[in-house]
């Protein structure tokens, strides 16, 4: 299991890392999609391109709401913007690095987004929310959140929630995975 360090708030180095993500996204767009952005629609990579642009805008204005994980080489592998909501930690956006969403890239590092969720659960616990997280997601991302333990909101919207019980179960599962990989 890959090891990551939690990044709490954005620094100028994080902004540089996100600009690197933007450059890499454009490189992949050229290499794999012939610079035809429309071909990325409804793909995980297309979602990533949109989210990277959004992160760059938000990080500059709200560095305190940035969260991410870096690998052992100090390279940013997943990122999110979060907000302290009245009864949970709200994930505004979350994405992997571009090389983690394009198949068979040498830079790919598995487990970054899952580890970021794990760290957000821990932060939610520290804030007194019992591990509770909420996210508004798109259909393509629902399986990722469901595997972690998020459930659909009862109103049928795209809101998903990680309950305190599911958060505890998820943390236990992550701990077991770490122990098995060592």
VMD Tcl script that builds the backbone (N, CA, C; Angstrom):
set m [mol new atoms 546]
animate dup $m
set s [atomselect $m all]
$s set {name element resname resid chain x y z} {
  {N N UNK 1 A 0.853 -1.176 0.000}
  {CA C UNK 1 A 0.000 0.000 0.000}
  {C C UNK 1 A 0.901 1.243 0.000}
  {N N UNK 2 A 0.619 2.155 -0.903}
  {CA C UNK 2 A 1.421 3.372 -0.993}
  {C C UNK 2 A 1.241 4.240 0.255}
  {N N UNK 3 A 2.285 4.967 0.584}
  {CA C UNK 3 A 2.280 5.857 1.741}
  {C C UNK 3 A 2.120 7.302 1.264}
  {N N UNK 4 A 1.329 8.059 2.024}
  {CA C UNK 4 A 1.072 9.450 1.673}
  {C C UNK 4 A 1.144 10.327 2.917}
  {N N UNK 5 A 1.444 11.598 2.691}
  {CA C UNK 5 A 1.414 12.598 3.758}
  {C C UNK 5 A 0.257 13.553 3.481}
  {N N UNK 6 A -0.490 13.884 4.531}
  {CA C UNK 6 A -1.646 14.768 4.421}
  {C C UNK 6 A -1.187 16.207 4.309}
  {N N UNK 7 A -1.797 16.938 3.400}
  {CA C UNK 7 A -1.506 18.356 3.218}
  {C C UNK 7 A -2.731 19.130 3.681}
  {N N UNK 8 A -2.531 19.950 4.694}
  {CA C UNK 8 A -3.596 20.749 5.287}
  {C C UNK 8 A -3.305 22.196 4.942}
  {N N UNK 9 A -4.050 22.759 4.033}
  {CA C UNK 9 A -3.905 24.121 3.514}
  {C C UNK 9 A -2.888 24.176 2.375}
  {N N UNK 10 A -3.119 25.103 1.489}
  {CA C UNK 10 A -2.257 25.262 0.323}
  {C C UNK 10 A -1.147 26.261 0.593}
  {N N UNK 11 A 0.000 25.966 0.071}
  {CA C UNK 11 A 1.165 26.849 0.113}
  {C C UNK 11 A 1.508 27.205 -1.336}
  {N N UNK 12 A 2.465 28.103 -1.537}
  {CA C UNK 12 A 2.892 28.374 -2.917}
  {C C UNK 12 A 3.375 27.106 -3.643}
  {N N UNK 13 A 3.958 26.164 -2.909}
  {CA C UNK 13 A 4.395 24.913 -3.540}
  {C C UNK 13 A 3.210 24.082 -4.023}
  {N N UNK 14 A 2.117 24.121 -3.303}
  {CA C UNK 14 A 0.910 23.413 -3.730}
  {C C UNK 14 A 0.355 24.061 -4.989}
  {N N UNK 15 A 0.346 25.382 -5.019}
  {CA C UNK 15 A -0.131 26.065 -6.219}
  {C C UNK 15 A 0.732 25.664 -7.419}
  {N N UNK 16 A 2.046 25.591 -7.236}
  {CA C UNK 16 A 2.950 25.152 -8.310}
  {C C UNK 16 A 2.633 23.722 -8.736}
  {N N UNK 17 A 2.333 22.853 -7.770}
  {CA C UNK 17 A 1.994 21.465 -8.093}
  {C C UNK 17 A 0.719 21.401 -8.923}
  {N N UNK 18 A -0.263 22.230 -8.598}
  {CA C UNK 18 A -1.507 22.251 -9.371}
  {C C UNK 18 A -1.283 22.789 -10.778}
  {N N UNK 19 A -0.383 23.744 -10.918}
  {CA C UNK 19 A -0.032 24.242 -12.250}
  {C C UNK 19 A 0.648 23.112 -13.037}
  {N N UNK 20 A 1.480 22.316 -12.355}
  {CA C UNK 20 A 2.097 21.146 -12.996}
  {C C UNK 20 A 1.012 20.167 -13.465}
  {N N UNK 21 A -0.024 19.969 -12.642}
  {CA C UNK 21 A -1.140 19.116 -13.041}
  {C C UNK 21 A -1.804 19.654 -14.314}
  {N N UNK 22 A -1.971 20.973 -14.376}
  {CA C UNK 22 A -2.595 21.597 -15.539}
  {C C UNK 22 A -1.739 21.374 -16.787}
  {N N UNK 23 A -0.442 21.537 -16.659}
  {CA C UNK 23 A 0.481 21.312 -17.780}
  {C C UNK 23 A 0.410 19.850 -18.226}
  {N N UNK 24 A 0.424 18.934 -17.268}
  {CA C UNK 24 A 0.368 17.502 -17.581}
  {C C UNK 24 A -0.973 17.155 -18.239}
  {N N UNK 25 A -2.060 17.767 -17.780}
  {CA C UNK 25 A -3.365 17.537 -18.399}
  {C C UNK 25 A -3.345 17.941 -19.864}
  {N N UNK 26 A -2.737 19.071 -20.157}
  {CA C UNK 26 A -2.655 19.544 -21.544}
  {C C UNK 26 A -1.775 18.614 -22.383}
  {N N UNK 27 A -0.713 18.095 -21.780}
  {CA C UNK 27 A 0.143 17.134 -22.472}
  {C C UNK 27 A -0.640 15.861 -22.807}
  {N N UNK 28 A -1.395 15.342 -21.841}
  {CA C UNK 28 A -2.204 14.144 -22.077}
  {C C UNK 28 A -3.307 14.413 -23.095}
  {N N UNK 29 A -3.881 15.595 -23.042}
  {CA C UNK 29 A -4.911 15.957 -24.017}
  {C C UNK 29 A -4.335 15.888 -25.432}
  {N N UNK 30 A -3.117 16.379 -25.580}
  {CA C UNK 30 A -2.445 16.354 -26.878}
  {C C UNK 30 A -2.091 14.907 -27.273}
  {N N UNK 31 A -1.505 14.154 -26.352}
  {CA C UNK 31 A -1.030 12.800 -26.658}
  {C C UNK 31 A -2.145 11.789 -26.900}
  {N N UNK 32 A -3.174 11.822 -26.057}
  {CA C UNK 32 A -4.186 10.765 -26.075}
  {C C UNK 32 A -5.523 11.170 -26.690}
  {N N UNK 33 A -5.734 12.481 -26.865}
  {CA C UNK 33 A -7.027 12.940 -27.374}
  {C C UNK 33 A -6.873 13.912 -28.548}
  {N N UNK 34 A -5.677 13.961 -29.155}
  {CA C UNK 34 A -5.411 14.804 -30.337}
  {C C UNK 34 A -5.831 16.256 -30.115}
  {N N UNK 35 A -5.676 16.727 -28.886}
  {CA C UNK 35 A -6.058 18.102 -28.522}
  {C C UNK 35 A -7.543 18.380 -28.731}
  {N N UNK 36 A -8.349 17.345 -28.768}
  {CA C UNK 36 A -9.793 17.501 -28.984}
  {C C UNK 36 A -10.496 17.322 -27.636}
  {N N UNK 37 A -10.697 18.436 -26.964}
  {CA C UNK 37 A -11.247 18.424 -25.612}
  {C C UNK 37 A -12.602 17.720 -25.557}
  {N N UNK 38 A -13.394 17.825 -26.624}
  {CA C UNK 38 A -14.710 17.194 -26.611}
  {C C UNK 38 A -14.608 15.675 -26.431}
  {N N UNK 39 A -13.493 15.074 -26.818}
  {CA C UNK 39 A -13.326 13.624 -26.667}
  {C C UNK 39 A -13.152 13.208 -25.208}
  {N N UNK 40 A -12.888 14.169 -24.335}
  {CA C UNK 40 A -12.723 13.838 -22.913}
  {C C UNK 40 A -14.040 13.924 -22.146}
  {N N UNK 41 A -15.095 14.390 -22.800}
  {CA C UNK 41 A -16.387 14.504 -22.116}
  {C C UNK 41 A -16.839 13.152 -21.610}
  {N N UNK 42 A -17.409 13.175 -20.416}
  {CA C UNK 42 A -17.937 11.972 -19.771}
  {C C UNK 42 A -16.862 10.927 -19.505}
  {N N UNK 43 A -15.626 11.397 -19.293}
  {CA C UNK 43 A -14.534 10.497 -18.901}
  {C C UNK 43 A -13.954 10.986 -17.580}
  {N N UNK 44 A -13.301 10.098 -16.889}
  {CA C UNK 44 A -12.641 10.475 -15.642}
  {C C UNK 44 A -11.577 11.540 -15.906}
  {N N UNK 45 A -10.878 11.428 -17.030}
  {CA C UNK 45 A -9.860 12.422 -17.370}
  {C C UNK 45 A -10.494 13.783 -17.641}
  {N N UNK 46 A -11.624 13.808 -18.338}
  {CA C UNK 46 A -12.321 15.073 -18.579}
  {C C UNK 46 A -12.756 15.717 -17.278}
  {N N UNK 47 A -13.244 14.886 -16.344}
  {CA C UNK 47 A -13.607 15.404 -15.024}
  {C C UNK 47 A -12.384 16.003 -14.342}
  {N N UNK 48 A -11.263 15.303 -14.450}
  {CA C UNK 48 A -10.025 15.765 -13.812}
  {C C UNK 48 A -9.604 17.124 -14.371}
  {N N UNK 49 A -9.652 17.288 -15.692}
  {CA C UNK 49 A -9.285 18.566 -16.312}
  {C C UNK 49 A -10.116 19.702 -15.705}
  {N N UNK 50 A -11.413 19.489 -15.618}
  {CA C UNK 50 A -12.306 20.524 -15.063}
  {C C UNK 50 A -11.964 20.830 -13.610}
  {N N UNK 51 A -11.737 19.770 -12.844}
  {CA C UNK 51 A -11.476 19.951 -11.419}
  {C C UNK 51 A -10.131 20.617 -11.165}
  {N N UNK 52 A -9.137 20.343 -11.999}
  {CA C UNK 52 A -7.835 20.997 -11.828}
  {C C UNK 52 A -7.985 22.505 -12.014}
  {N N UNK 53 A -8.705 22.917 -13.044}
  {CA C UNK 53 A -8.934 24.347 -13.255}
  {C C UNK 53 A -9.660 24.982 -12.084}
  {N N UNK 54 A -10.660 24.279 -11.582}
  {CA C UNK 54 A -11.426 24.755 -10.425}
  {C C UNK 54 A -10.530 24.858 -9.188}
  {N N UNK 55 A -9.705 23.838 -8.957}
  {CA C UNK 55 A -8.797 23.862 -7.801}
  {C C UNK 55 A -7.840 25.043 -7.869}
  {N N UNK 56 A -7.284 25.302 -9.045}
  {CA C UNK 56 A -6.342 26.418 -9.191}
  {C C UNK 56 A -7.016 27.736 -8.818}
  {N N UNK 57 A -8.248 27.927 -9.285}
  {CA C UNK 57 A -8.984 29.154 -8.936}
  {C C UNK 57 A -9.230 29.256 -7.434}
  {N N UNK 58 A -9.739 28.177 -6.853}
  {CA C UNK 58 A -10.116 28.193 -5.433}
  {C C UNK 58 A -8.911 28.270 -4.502}
  {N N UNK 59 A -7.844 27.557 -4.827}
  {CA C UNK 59 A -6.669 27.526 -3.945}
  {C C UNK 59 A -6.074 28.920 -3.789}
  {N N UNK 60 A -6.066 29.660 -4.856}
  {CA C UNK 60 A -5.505 31.007 -4.805}
  {C C UNK 60 A -6.300 31.897 -3.850}
  {N N UNK 61 A -7.634 31.736 -3.857}
  {CA C UNK 61 A -8.501 32.569 -3.031}
  {C C UNK 61 A -8.749 32.010 -1.638}
  {N N UNK 62 A -8.722 30.674 -1.500}
  {CA C UNK 62 A -9.058 30.029 -0.228}
  {C C UNK 62 A -8.052 28.926 0.130}
  {N N UNK 63 A -6.801 29.282 0.328}
  {CA C UNK 63 A -5.790 28.248 0.601}
  {C C UNK 63 A -6.095 27.425 1.852}
  {N N UNK 64 A -6.824 27.999 2.794}
  {CA C UNK 64 A -7.145 27.293 4.040}
  {C C UNK 64 A -8.110 26.129 3.828}
  {N N UNK 65 A -8.824 26.101 2.702}
  {CA C UNK 65 A -9.787 25.033 2.425}
  {C C UNK 65 A -9.202 23.908 1.568}
  {N N UNK 66 A -7.934 24.006 1.238}
  {CA C UNK 66 A -7.291 22.971 0.431}
  {C C UNK 66 A -6.850 21.799 1.304}
  {N N UNK 67 A -7.036 20.590 0.776}
  {CA C UNK 67 A -6.496 19.376 1.384}
  {C C UNK 67 A -5.923 18.520 0.267}
  {N N UNK 68 A -4.887 17.778 0.586}
  {CA C UNK 68 A -4.300 16.907 -0.424}
  {C C UNK 68 A -3.450 15.831 0.210}
  {N N UNK 69 A -2.907 14.976 -0.628}
  {CA C UNK 69 A -1.936 13.987 -0.176}
  {C C UNK 69 A -0.762 13.991 -1.139}
  {N N UNK 70 A 0.435 13.885 -0.537}
  {CA C UNK 70 A 1.678 13.787 -1.293}
  {C C UNK 70 A 2.268 12.406 -1.079}
  {N N UNK 71 A 2.964 11.914 -2.104}
  {CA C UNK 71 A 3.606 10.615 -1.991}
  {C C UNK 71 A 4.969 10.738 -1.296}
  {N N UNK 72 A 5.690 9.642 -1.205}
  {CA C UNK 72 A 6.983 9.644 -0.507}
  {C C UNK 72 A 8.022 10.508 -1.210}
  {N N UNK 73 A 7.777 10.838 -2.475}
  {CA C UNK 73 A 8.672 11.726 -3.219}
  {C C UNK 73 A 8.225 13.182 -3.161}
  {N N UNK 74 A 7.273 13.482 -2.271}
  {CA C UNK 74 A 6.754 14.830 -2.062}
  {C C UNK 74 A 5.983 15.372 -3.267}
  {N N UNK 75 A 5.406 14.462 -4.047}
  {CA C UNK 75 A 4.631 14.846 -5.223}
  {C C UNK 75 A 3.146 14.760 -4.895}
  {N N UNK 76 A 2.414 15.830 -5.175}
  {CA C UNK 76 A 0.977 15.882 -4.921}
  {C C UNK 76 A 0.265 14.853 -5.796}
  {N N UNK 77 A -0.532 13.971 -5.162}
  {CA C UNK 77 A -1.183 12.879 -5.889}
  {C C UNK 77 A -2.709 12.973 -5.907}
  {N N UNK 78 A -3.301 13.665 -4.961}
  {CA C UNK 78 A -4.751 13.879 -4.945}
  {C C UNK 78 A -5.008 15.173 -4.192}
  {N N UNK 79 A -6.111 15.836 -4.541}
  {CA C UNK 79 A -6.403 17.132 -3.935}
  {C C UNK 79 A -7.902 17.337 -3.799}
  {N N UNK 80 A -8.257 18.182 -2.844}
  {CA C UNK 80 A -9.667 18.490 -2.603}
  {C C UNK 80 A -9.798 19.894 -2.034}
  {N N UNK 81 A -10.989 20.418 -2.171}
  {CA C UNK 81 A -11.384 21.623 -1.452}
  {C C UNK 81 A -12.501 21.193 -0.514}
  {N N UNK 82 A -12.406 21.611 0.747}
  {CA C UNK 82 A -13.395 21.219 1.740}
  {C C UNK 82 A -13.918 22.451 2.463}
  {N N UNK 83 A -15.054 22.265 3.097}
  {CA C UNK 83 A -15.626 23.331 3.918}
  {C C UNK 83 A -16.139 22.717 5.206}
  {N N UNK 84 A -15.950 23.442 6.262}
  {CA C UNK 84 A -16.444 23.052 7.577}
  {C C UNK 84 A -17.927 23.397 7.594}
  {N N UNK 85 A -18.772 22.380 7.463}
  {CA C UNK 85 A -20.213 22.568 7.393}
  {C C UNK 85 A -20.784 22.495 8.804}
  {N N UNK 86 A -22.058 22.739 9.000}
  {CA C UNK 86 A -22.594 22.809 10.355}
  {C C UNK 86 A -22.581 21.474 11.087}
  {N N UNK 87 A -22.647 20.341 10.384}
  {CA C UNK 87 A -22.659 19.046 11.074}
  {C C UNK 87 A -21.772 17.994 10.415}
  {N N UNK 88 A -20.896 18.438 9.507}
  {CA C UNK 88 A -20.012 17.507 8.812}
  {C C UNK 88 A -18.902 18.290 8.115}
  {N N UNK 89 A -17.968 17.561 7.563}
  {CA C UNK 89 A -16.967 18.155 6.684}
  {C C UNK 89 A -17.483 17.925 5.267}
  {N N UNK 90 A -17.625 18.999 4.514}
  {CA C UNK 90 A -18.192 18.947 3.176}
  {C C UNK 90 A -17.065 18.968 2.150}
  {N N UNK 91 A -17.054 17.992 1.252}
  {CA C UNK 91 A -16.065 17.934 0.169}
  {C C UNK 91 A -16.659 18.657 -1.028}
  {N N UNK 92 A -16.080 19.799 -1.357}
  {CA C UNK 92 A -16.569 20.588 -2.480}
  {C C UNK 92 A -16.117 19.976 -3.802}
  {N N UNK 93 A -14.874 19.568 -3.884}
  {CA C UNK 93 A -14.358 18.885 -5.070}
  {C C UNK 93 A -13.184 18.027 -4.639}
  {N N UNK 94 A -12.981 16.924 -5.354}
  {CA C UNK 94 A -11.879 16.018 -5.059}
  {C C UNK 94 A -11.451 15.366 -6.364}
  {N N UNK 95 A -10.153 15.306 -6.599}
  {CA C UNK 95 A -9.652 14.648 -7.793}
  {C C UNK 95 A -8.262 14.084 -7.560}
  {N N UNK 96 A -7.938 13.095 -8.350}
  {CA C UNK 96 A -6.587 12.553 -8.418}
  {C C UNK 96 A -5.744 13.427 -9.328}
  {N N UNK 97 A -4.438 13.251 -9.261}
  {CA C UNK 97 A -3.531 13.869 -10.233}
  {C C UNK 97 A -3.853 13.293 -11.612}
  {N N UNK 98 A -3.611 14.040 -12.678}
  {CA C UNK 98 A -3.949 13.560 -14.022}
  {C C UNK 98 A -3.330 12.202 -14.363}
  {N N UNK 99 A -2.117 11.949 -13.930}
  {CA C UNK 99 A -1.465 10.671 -14.242}
  {C C UNK 99 A -2.100 9.505 -13.493}
  {N N UNK 100 A -2.928 9.807 -12.510}
  {CA C UNK 100 A -3.631 8.746 -11.784}
  {C C UNK 100 A -4.993 8.410 -12.400}
  {N N UNK 101 A -5.402 9.147 -13.424}
  {CA C UNK 101 A -6.689 8.858 -14.073}
  {C C UNK 101 A -6.530 8.418 -15.527}
  {N N UNK 102 A -5.316 8.463 -16.059}
  {CA C UNK 102 A -5.034 7.955 -17.401}
  {C C UNK 102 A -4.341 6.604 -17.220}
  {N N UNK 103 A -4.864 5.584 -17.857}
  {CA C UNK 103 A -4.310 4.237 -17.694}
  {C C UNK 103 A -2.865 4.125 -18.165}
  {N N UNK 104 A -2.121 3.284 -17.453}
  {CA C UNK 104 A -0.763 2.871 -17.837}
  {C C UNK 104 A 0.250 4.004 -17.936}
  {N N UNK 105 A 0.178 4.951 -17.028}
  {CA C UNK 105 A 1.170 6.016 -16.991}
  {C C UNK 105 A 2.254 5.656 -15.978}
  {N N UNK 106 A 3.513 5.894 -16.299}
  {CA C UNK 106 A 4.581 5.519 -15.366}
  {C C UNK 106 A 4.524 6.268 -14.036}
  {N N UNK 107 A 3.896 7.442 -14.021}
  {CA C UNK 107 A 3.819 8.229 -12.788}
  {C C UNK 107 A 2.685 7.794 -11.871}
  {N N UNK 108 A 1.822 6.888 -12.327}
  {CA C UNK 108 A 0.633 6.502 -11.569}
  {C C UNK 108 A 0.983 6.009 -10.172}
  {N N UNK 109 A 0.260 6.534 -9.205}
  {CA C UNK 109 A 0.396 6.119 -7.805}
  {C C UNK 109 A -1.012 5.782 -7.323}
  {N N UNK 110 A -1.223 4.527 -7.001}
  {CA C UNK 110 A -2.543 4.044 -6.592}
  {C C UNK 110 A -2.855 4.417 -5.136}
  {N N UNK 111 A -4.137 4.634 -4.865}
  {CA C UNK 111 A -4.610 4.823 -3.504}
  {C C UNK 111 A -4.631 6.245 -2.984}
  {N N UNK 112 A -4.262 7.215 -3.802}
  {CA C UNK 112 A -4.168 8.597 -3.312}
  {C C UNK 112 A -5.529 9.166 -2.914}
  {N N UNK 113 A -6.530 9.026 -3.772}
  {CA C UNK 113 A -7.848 9.597 -3.458}
  {C C UNK 113 A -8.467 8.907 -2.244}
  {N N UNK 114 A -8.291 7.596 -2.143}
  {CA C UNK 114 A -8.821 6.866 -0.989}
  {C C UNK 114 A -8.140 7.319 0.292}
  {N N UNK 115 A -6.830 7.500 0.232}
  {CA C UNK 115 A -6.106 7.985 1.410}
  {C C UNK 115 A -6.533 9.399 1.764}
  {N N UNK 116 A -6.807 10.219 0.766}
  {CA C UNK 116 A -7.286 11.582 1.051}
  {C C UNK 116 A -8.625 11.520 1.784}
  {N N UNK 117 A -9.523 10.649 1.352}
  {CA C UNK 117 A -10.800 10.482 2.063}
  {C C UNK 117 A -10.529 10.025 3.505}
  {N N UNK 118 A -9.610 9.103 3.671}
  {CA C UNK 118 A -9.263 8.630 5.017}
  {C C UNK 118 A -8.819 9.787 5.905}
  {N N UNK 119 A -7.983 10.654 5.379}
  {CA C UNK 119 A -7.511 11.803 6.158}
  {C C UNK 119 A -8.642 12.796 6.432}
  {N N UNK 120 A -9.553 12.936 5.486}
  {CA C UNK 120 A -10.705 13.821 5.712}
  {C C UNK 120 A -11.608 13.264 6.810}
  {N N UNK 121 A -11.745 11.949 6.864}
  {CA C UNK 121 A -12.510 11.332 7.950}
  {C C UNK 121 A -11.846 11.659 9.283}
  {N N UNK 122 A -10.533 11.535 9.341}
  {CA C UNK 122 A -9.808 11.845 10.588}
  {C C UNK 122 A -9.994 13.320 10.975}
  {N N UNK 123 A -9.965 14.192 9.991}
  {CA C UNK 123 A -10.184 15.615 10.264}
  {C C UNK 123 A -11.604 15.848 10.780}
  {N N UNK 124 A -12.565 15.175 10.166}
  {CA C UNK 124 A -13.954 15.283 10.612}
  {C C UNK 124 A -14.087 14.829 12.071}
  {N N UNK 125 A -13.389 13.782 12.435}
  {CA C UNK 125 A -13.383 13.319 13.831}
  {C C UNK 125 A -12.826 14.396 14.758}
  {N N UNK 126 A -11.714 15.004 14.338}
  {CA C UNK 126 A -11.100 16.062 15.161}
  {C C UNK 126 A -12.009 17.271 15.312}
  {N N UNK 127 A -12.817 17.537 14.297}
  {CA C UNK 127 A -13.733 18.679 14.346}
  {C C UNK 127 A -15.002 18.381 15.142}
  {N N UNK 128 A -15.135 17.133 15.591}
  {CA C UNK 128 A -16.317 16.753 16.365}
  {C C UNK 128 A -17.494 16.291 15.536}
  {N N UNK 129 A -17.268 15.957 14.272}
  {CA C UNK 129 A -18.340 15.504 13.385}
  {C C UNK 129 A -18.427 13.983 13.301}
  {N N UNK 130 A -17.682 13.279 14.128}
  {CA C UNK 130 A -17.737 11.813 14.205}
  {C C UNK 130 A -17.382 11.117 12.896}
  {N N UNK 131 A -16.561 11.764 12.073}
  {CA C UNK 131 A -16.142 11.160 10.810}
  {C C UNK 131 A -17.084 11.421 9.655}
  {N N UNK 132 A -18.139 12.148 9.896}
  {CA C UNK 132 A -19.168 12.391 8.886}
  {C C UNK 132 A -18.634 13.301 7.773}
  {N N UNK 133 A -18.836 12.844 6.522}
  {CA C UNK 133 A -18.472 13.602 5.327}
  {C C UNK 133 A -19.678 13.657 4.406}
  {N N UNK 134 A -19.762 14.732 3.635}
  {CA C UNK 134 A -20.805 14.852 2.603}
  {C C UNK 134 A -20.136 15.345 1.326}
  {N N UNK 135 A -20.715 14.926 0.208}
  {CA C UNK 135 A -20.197 15.334 -1.092}
  {C C UNK 135 A -21.356 15.350 -2.088}
  {N N UNK 136 A -21.320 16.294 -3.009}
  {CA C UNK 136 A -22.225 16.272 -4.156}
  {C C UNK 136 A -21.380 15.739 -5.294}
  {N N UNK 137 A -21.812 14.629 -5.864}
  {CA C UNK 137 A -20.975 13.950 -6.842}
  {C C UNK 137 A -21.693 13.777 -8.176}
  {N N UNK 138 A -20.913 13.393 -9.155}
  {CA C UNK 138 A -21.471 13.052 -10.464}
  {C C UNK 138 A -21.629 11.534 -10.530}
  {N N UNK 139 A -22.423 11.083 -11.455}
  {CA C UNK 139 A -22.721 9.647 -11.565}
  {C C UNK 139 A -21.459 8.797 -11.702}
  {N N UNK 140 A -20.476 9.247 -12.497}
  {CA C UNK 140 A -19.252 8.469 -12.704}
  {C C UNK 140 A -18.447 8.269 -11.431}
  {N N UNK 141 A -18.574 9.179 -10.477}
  {CA C UNK 141 A -17.791 9.085 -9.238}
  {C C UNK 141 A -18.499 8.300 -8.140}
  {N N UNK 142 A -19.776 8.045 -8.311}
  {CA C UNK 142 A -20.538 7.350 -7.265}
  {C C UNK 142 A -19.944 5.996 -6.874}
  {N N UNK 143 A -19.484 5.161 -7.817}
  {CA C UNK 143 A -18.907 3.873 -7.404}
  {C C UNK 143 A -17.694 4.024 -6.476}
  {N N UNK 144 A -16.860 5.027 -6.712}
  {CA C UNK 144 A -15.713 5.279 -5.835}
  {C C UNK 144 A -16.184 5.565 -4.415}
  {N N UNK 145 A -17.114 6.486 -4.287}
  {CA C UNK 145 A -17.610 6.853 -2.961}
  {C C UNK 145 A -18.369 5.693 -2.309}
  {N N UNK 146 A -19.121 4.946 -3.099}
  {CA C UNK 146 A -19.866 3.801 -2.560}
  {C C UNK 146 A -18.927 2.736 -1.995}
  {N N UNK 147 A -17.810 2.467 -2.686}
  {CA C UNK 147 A -16.838 1.473 -2.191}
  {C C UNK 147 A -16.296 1.860 -0.822}
  {N N UNK 148 A -16.177 3.142 -0.576}
  {CA C UNK 148 A -15.671 3.626 0.714}
  {C C UNK 148 A -16.734 3.483 1.790}
  {N N UNK 149 A -18.002 3.591 1.414}
  {CA C UNK 149 A -19.095 3.477 2.382}
  {C C UNK 149 A -20.084 4.621 2.347}
  {N N UNK 150 A -19.900 5.557 1.423}
  {CA C UNK 150 A -20.858 6.652 1.277}
  {C C UNK 150 A -22.183 6.072 0.808}
  {N N UNK 151 A -23.264 6.678 1.249}
  {CA C UNK 151 A -24.598 6.286 0.807}
  {C C UNK 151 A -25.283 7.491 0.179}
  {N N UNK 152 A -26.228 7.194 -0.715}
  {CA C UNK 152 A -27.005 8.258 -1.353}
  {C C UNK 152 A -27.911 8.918 -0.334}
  {N N UNK 153 A -28.077 10.223 -0.478}
  {CA C UNK 153 A -29.036 10.950 0.332}
  {C C UNK 153 A -30.431 10.444 -0.015}
  {N N UNK 154 A -31.319 10.448 0.930}
  {CA C UNK 154 A -32.649 9.882 0.702}
  {C C UNK 154 A -33.491 10.649 -0.305}
  {N N UNK 155 A -33.103 11.864 -0.666}
  {CA C UNK 155 A -33.923 12.629 -1.604}
  {C C UNK 155 A -33.635 12.317 -3.072}
  {N N UNK 156 A -32.726 11.377 -3.345}
  {CA C UNK 156 A -32.443 10.974 -4.709}
  {C C UNK 156 A -31.524 11.914 -5.464}
  {N N UNK 157 A -30.960 12.897 -4.786}
  {CA C UNK 157 A -30.041 13.833 -5.437}
  {C C UNK 157 A -28.667 13.175 -5.584}
  {N N UNK 158 A -27.707 13.942 -5.972}
  {CA C UNK 158 A -26.349 13.444 -6.097}
  {C C UNK 158 A -25.540 13.672 -4.822}
  {N N UNK 159 A -26.222 13.957 -3.738}
  {CA C UNK 159 A -25.562 14.113 -2.449}
  {C C UNK 159 A -25.301 12.728 -1.868}
  {N N UNK 160 A -24.075 12.517 -1.415}
  {CA C UNK 160 A -23.726 11.259 -0.759}
  {C C UNK 160 A -23.129 11.600 0.596}
  {N N UNK 161 A -23.319 10.693 1.542}
  {CA C UNK 161 A -22.851 10.922 2.902}
  {C C UNK 161 A -22.113 9.700 3.420}
  {N N UNK 162 A -21.042 9.960 4.143}
  {CA C UNK 162 A -20.365 8.925 4.911}
  {C C UNK 162 A -20.808 9.115 6.350}
  {N N UNK 163 A -21.574 8.160 6.855}
  {CA C UNK 163 A -22.101 8.252 8.221}
  {C C UNK 163 A -20.985 7.969 9.227}
  {N N UNK 164 A -21.178 8.334 10.479}
  {CA C UNK 164 A -20.171 8.021 11.495}
  {C C UNK 164 A -19.851 6.521 11.568}
  {N N UNK 165 A -20.853 5.664 11.464}
  {CA C UNK 165 A -20.622 4.218 11.513}
  {C C UNK 165 A -19.807 3.760 10.305}
  {N N UNK 166 A -20.159 4.257 9.125}
  {CA C UNK 166 A -19.423 3.894 7.909}
  {C C UNK 166 A -17.999 4.451 7.956}
  {N N UNK 167 A -17.831 5.628 8.541}
  {CA C UNK 167 A -16.498 6.216 8.672}
  {C C UNK 167 A -15.616 5.336 9.550}
  {N N UNK 168 A -16.162 4.867 10.652}
  {CA C UNK 168 A -15.405 3.987 11.553}
  {C C UNK 168 A -15.024 2.695 10.840}
  {N N UNK 169 A -15.955 2.118 10.119}
  {CA C UNK 169 A -15.700 0.888 9.372}
  {C C UNK 169 A -14.617 1.109 8.308}
  {N N UNK 170 A -14.697 2.229 7.614}
  {CA C UNK 170 A -13.706 2.566 6.592}
  {C C UNK 170 A -12.316 2.703 7.201}
  {N N UNK 171 A -12.206 3.394 8.316}
  {CA C UNK 171 A -10.900 3.543 8.970}
  {C C UNK 171 A -10.346 2.187 9.406}
  {N N UNK 172 A -11.201 1.326 9.924}
  {CA C UNK 172 A -10.774 -0.025 10.304}
  {C C UNK 172 A -10.273 -0.796 9.083}
  {N N UNK 173 A -11.003 -0.702 7.995}
  {CA C UNK 173 A -10.614 -1.387 6.757}
  {C C UNK 173 A -9.256 -0.882 6.258}
  {N N UNK 174 A -9.058 0.409 6.285}
  {CA C UNK 174 A -7.778 0.983 5.851}
  {C C UNK 174 A -6.629 0.490 6.732}
  {N N UNK 175 A -6.872 0.416 8.040}
  {CA C UNK 175 A -5.855 -0.059 8.968}
  {C C UNK 175 A -5.485 -1.516 8.659}
  {N N UNK 176 A -6.489 -2.335 8.418}
  {CA C UNK 176 A -6.237 -3.744 8.073}
  {C C UNK 176 A -5.439 -3.851 6.776}
  {N N UNK 177 A -5.773 -3.049 5.795}
  {CA C UNK 177 A -5.033 -3.062 4.520}
  {C C UNK 177 A -3.580 -2.682 4.729}
  {N N UNK 178 A -3.330 -1.711 5.577}
  {CA C UNK 178 A -1.951 -1.313 5.877}
  {C C UNK 178 A -1.185 -2.455 6.553}
  {N N UNK 179 A -1.824 -3.081 7.517}
  {CA C UNK 179 A -1.174 -4.182 8.227}
  {C C UNK 179 A -0.878 -5.346 7.298}
  {N N UNK 180 A -1.767 -5.635 6.373}
  {CA C UNK 180 A -1.561 -6.731 5.426}
  {C C UNK 180 A -0.464 -6.435 4.427}
  {N N UNK 181 A -0.274 -5.161 4.094}
  {CA C UNK 181 A 0.743 -4.813 3.104}
  {C C UNK 181 A 2.138 -4.703 3.711}
  {N N UNK 182 A 2.232 -4.663 5.046}
  {CA C UNK 182 A 3.556 -4.551 5.688}
  {C C UNK 182 A 4.163 -5.872 5.981}
}
mol reanalyze $m
mol bondsrecalc $m
mol representation Tube
mol addrep $m
